[in-house]
Amino acid sequence: MADPKAENALREAQASLSVLEERWNSARDYLKIDEHRARHALLNEEASSPDLWNDQDHARAVTTELGRLTSELEAFDQLRRSLDDCAVLSDFSTESLGSGEADWTLLDELRANVAAVDDALTALETQSLLSGPYDHNDAIAELHAGAGGTDAQDWTEMLLRMYARWAERHGFGVEVDEITEGQEAGLLSATFIVKGPFAYGWLSADRGVHRLVRISPFDSQARRQTSFASLEVTPLLDDDAHEVDIDEKDLRIDTYRSSGAGGQHVNKTDSAIRITHLPTGIVVSCQNERSQHQNRARALQILTAKLAERAREQRRAEMDALSGDRSDNAWGSQIRSYVQAPYQLVKDHRTDVETGNVDAVLDGDIDAFMEAELRRQRTRS
């Protein structure tokens, strides 16, 4: 006699497997897998050319894109193989039940494999939200204190730690290139580079004004204080220099003494660099490298990225998403509120995603907010 419990377990696994097949087929369409295979073949042929490295910049672009497509296609094909393995296990389990004896070893393996494919496909679906032309790049991020005085400056430093912890959770590298300390505590501003796959795509979802409500540790009467800080994000591209022609005459370069918690290698001599691009008024600074020459090179790289972004925005209106909404860094412009008093709540005002675990969020657990915003952006595009 067949085992009813085993039959029910098999039906559930087969139903889940059917849904996974539909999701896989949908993913093949919206990920444009067939187009990527054709592009991969062309790049593979180009990479095999003996003349490839005659133009090193082009060669790097070809090999980088080829590597990315190879990784994406291998992940997608691995999902197909896993689904096929699940189908075989499903057939064996069906035969086992048909013989009157349930093989729970097969059923447990089938259920475990179906769950693993579900997780992998969910991760692939999330990754598909990062389909912008620069989403896979490293990110230049800037934090600026807004309204709220010393509390806002302290809030800026708290946000720097939050994003550093978020990057650490993802195995990303963080390089703090410039900080300006607050008058009493915290930071007036900070510039940092996050290095990792799709760093720009993820962080761009958090671009905007962040609002903190708490009992101020700087108020002798322990009153509740609202403060603001903003995050700006720019993609870091290797080929920015090809998009921007910077005239040295348009630059004002100032040196100053490095200070603050920029890292153990901060040089306390006049090695920090501040570059002002006179035609646009864009100012960038760097103080974290070991020498004035290295700080100057890094500052120029950041400036070039900013000017390249500006040029892209001017050329193509559809690239407005790169810069996002530049709202006032104060009341009514926040994308997210972090409330520590009189209750505990973090709420994103664009997506209504919220959580009462403020401490976890400030420790870098912000993926749910980012993913929800990326999904909202997809529905609007």
N, C-alpha and C positions, 0 to 999 in steps of 0.2 A: 504494500500500500504506500502511495506517495505521501511524503511529509508535507502537510499544509503550510507549515512555517517556512520550509525550504521553497515551496512553490511561490509563496508570497514574496520572499526575498528575491527570487529570480525575476518575478514580474516587475518589481520595483527597479531592479538593476537594468533590465531591458528597456523599461520606459525612460530611465535616465540616459541610457545609451542612445536611444532614438533622438532625444532632445539634443544631446551633444553632437550628433551627426548633423542636425539642422544648423546648430550654431557654427560648426566647422565650415559648412557650405556657405553660410552667410559671411563668415570671416574671409573666405577666399575671394568673395566679391568686393567687400569694402576695403580690404587690404591690398586689392589690385595685384593679387599673386601672379596671375598670368602676365601682366605687364612687367612685373619685377623680374620674372624669369627671363623674359626677352631682353630686358635691360642688363641683367646679370650675364647673359651669354655674350652680349656686345662688349661689356666691360672686360670679361674674361679674355676675349679675343684681343682686345686692345692691350691688356696687361701682359700678354704673351709676346707682344711686339718687341724686337730687339732695340727699336728706336725710342721706346717709351721714356727712358730717363734722359733723353736729350733736352726735354723741357721738364725740369724737376718739379715745378709747381703743379703742372698738369698731371704729372705722374703721381704725385701725392694725392691729388684730388681723385684720380682714378682708383688707386689702391684703397683709399679710405672708403669710397662709396662701394667698391667691390666687397670689402670686408664686411661692411654693414649689411649689404644685401645678402651675402652668404650666410651670415648669422641669422637674419630674419627668416630666410627660406629654410634653413636647416631646422629652426624651431618649429616652423609650420609643418614641415614634412615629418618631424618626429611625432607631432600630434596625430598625423594620419596613421603612422605605424602603431601608435598606442591605441587608437580607436580600432584598428584591425585586430590587434591582440585581444582587445576586449570582446570583439565579435566572436573570435575563436573560443574564448573562455565561455561565452554565453552558449555557443553551440554544444560544447562539451557538457556544460551544466544541464542543458535541456535533455541531452542523451542520458545523462546520469539519472535524472528524475524519471525519464521514460522507462528505465529499467527497474524502477521501483525503489531505488536506493539513492538517497540524497548524498552527494559528495560535498560536505561543508568546506572542505579545503579548497575546492574549486570555487564555490560560491563566495567564500571570504576573499579569495584572490581577485575574483571578478569585481566585487564591491569596492575593494581597495583601489583597483586600477581605474574604475569609473570615477571614484572620488579624486584620484590624482589627475586624471584628464580634465575633470571639471575645474580643478584649481589652475592647471596650466592654461586652459582656454580662457578662464576669467582674467588671468594675468595678460594674456595676449590681447583680449578685448580692451583692457585698460590701456595697454601700450598703444593700441590703435588710435587712442584719443590724441596721441602726440604725433600728429601727421603733418605739422607745419614745416615749412622749408628750413627752419633753423632750430626746430625743437630738439634735435639730437645733439646740439652743441653745448659746450660749457657756457656758464652764465656769469656775467658781471653784474653784481647786485650792490645796490646802494641803499643805505638806511639813513633817514633824516628825521631828527626830532621836530615835532610840530608844536601845536599849542599845548600848554601845560607846564611850562617852566622846568624846574629841576625834575619833577616827576616824568615829564616827557623825555628828558635826557636819560633818566634811569630806564624808562620803558624802551628806548632805542637800544640800550645795552642788553636788556632782557631779550629783545627780538633777535639781536645778533647771536646770542647763545642758543635761542630756539632753532634758528636756521642752521647753526653749526651742528646741533644735536640731530636735526633732521638729516643733514648730509651724512653724518656719521652712521646713522641707522641704515643708510643706503650704500655705504661703502664709498661715498664720494670724498674727494679732497677739498679742503677749504684753505684759501690763501687770503689772509687779511692784508690788504695793500695800503690802506690809509684809515686812520681814525682821528677824529677831533674830539678831545675830551670836553665834557661839560664844565661849567664854572664851579659847581659844587660836587656833582656826582654824575655818573653815567657818561653818555656820548652825545655830542651834537650831531655827528655823522660818522658813518663807516662805509668803506668800500671794500668788498671782498669778492673773490672769484671762486665759484663752485665748479669743480671739475669732476665730471662723470657722465655716463650715457643719459641723454635727455635731461640734463640738469636745467637747461634753459626752458624746455617745454614744461617741466613741473613748476619751476619757480615763477614762470610768467603767470601762472594761475593765481598767485598770491600778490601780484602787483597791485598796489593801492595803499590806502590809509587804514591803519590798524588802531583801534581805540581800546584803551585800558581804563577800567573803573575799579578803584580800590581805596582802602584807607591809606592815606599818604604817610609813608615813613618819615617824611621830611616836614610834616605839619605837627607842631607842638601840641595842637588841640585834637590831633587824631581825626581830622575830618576826611570825608570821602572826596577823592580827587579824580577828575577825568583828564586823561592825557592822550596825546596822539603822536604817531610816528608813521612815516611812509616808506614803502619799499618800491624801488625802481629796478628794473631788470633789463639787461641788454645782452643779446647773444654775442659770444666771443668767437670770431671767425678767423681762420688762418689766412684767408685771402682778402681781408678788409683792405689791405694796402692797394689792391688792384681797383677798388671801388672809390678810393679817396686820394686826392692829390693835395698834400699839405705843404703849403709854402712856409718856410722857416720865418719869413718876415711877418707872418700872421700870428706868430706865437710869442707870448711873454712867459719866460721861464724864470721862476723864483726858487731860491734855495732857502731852507730853514732848518732848524734843529729838530730832529725826530724826538718824539716823546710818546709816552703812553704804552698801553698793552698791545702793541703791534706785533709782539713776538720776541723771542729770546735774542734774535739777531738784529733788533732795532739798534742802529748806530746812533749814539748820542751826539755825534758831530753834526755839522751843517750838511747832511747828506740827503735830507728829504727834498722832494721836488714837487713844485706846483706849476702846472702848465695851463695857461689861459689862451684859448683860441679866440683871438680878438674879433673876427668877423661874426662869430655866433655867440660869444660870451660863455661858451662851455669851459668849465674849469675841472681839471682832474689833478689828483695828488697821489703820491706814493712815497711811503717811508719805510717799508718793511724789508727792502733788499739790503744787501751788505754794503753797497757802495752807491755813491751819487750816480755813477754811470748806469748801474742796474736799475735804480729807481727811475731814472729818466727814460730808459727803454720801456719799462713797464707802464709808466704814465703815458708815453706815446702810444703804446698798444691799446690802452683803454680809450684814449682820446680818438684814435683811429676807428675803433669799434663804434663809438658814439657818433662820430661824423658819418660813418657808413650807414648806420641806422637812420640817421637824419636824411641822408641821400635816398635811401630806399623808400622812405615815407613820402618824399617829394615826388619820386618817380612813379610810384604806384599807390593809389589811394587804398587798395585792398590790403596793404601792409600796415594799416593803422593799428592792427592788433599788436604789433611789435612795441609800440609805445604806450598803448592803453589810454585810459582816461586819466588825465592829470588834474585831479581834484585838489581843492584846498586841503591842507594838512590840518584840519580842525573839524568843528561840529558839522554834522550832516553829510560828510563826504566819506565816511568809513565803509570799508567792505566787510569788516569783521569787528565784533566787539568781544572783549575778554573781561568778564565781570568777576571780581573777587570779593566784592562787598556791595550790597547786603546779602547776596547769594552767590553761588558758584555756577557760572555759565559761560561758554564760548559759543557764539552764534555768528554764522556767516549770513550777511544780509542779502546776498545775491541768490543763494541757493536754499536758505533756511535750514541748512545742516547745523546741528548744535550738539553739544555734549556738556555734561556737568563736571567732567574730570579736567579741570583747568590745569592742574599740575602736569598731567600727562601731555597736554597740548604744548605747554611751555617747555616741556622736555623733548619736543620735536615730533610728537605724534600728530601730524597734520595732514597725512595722506588723504583721509576721507574728505577734508575740505577741498584739497586740490583736485581730487578726482571728480567731485560733484561740480566744481566750477568748469572743468574741462568738458564734462558732459553737457552742461548748460550751454557752453560756447558752441558745441557741435550742433545742438538743436537750433541755434540761432543762425548758423552759417548756411 
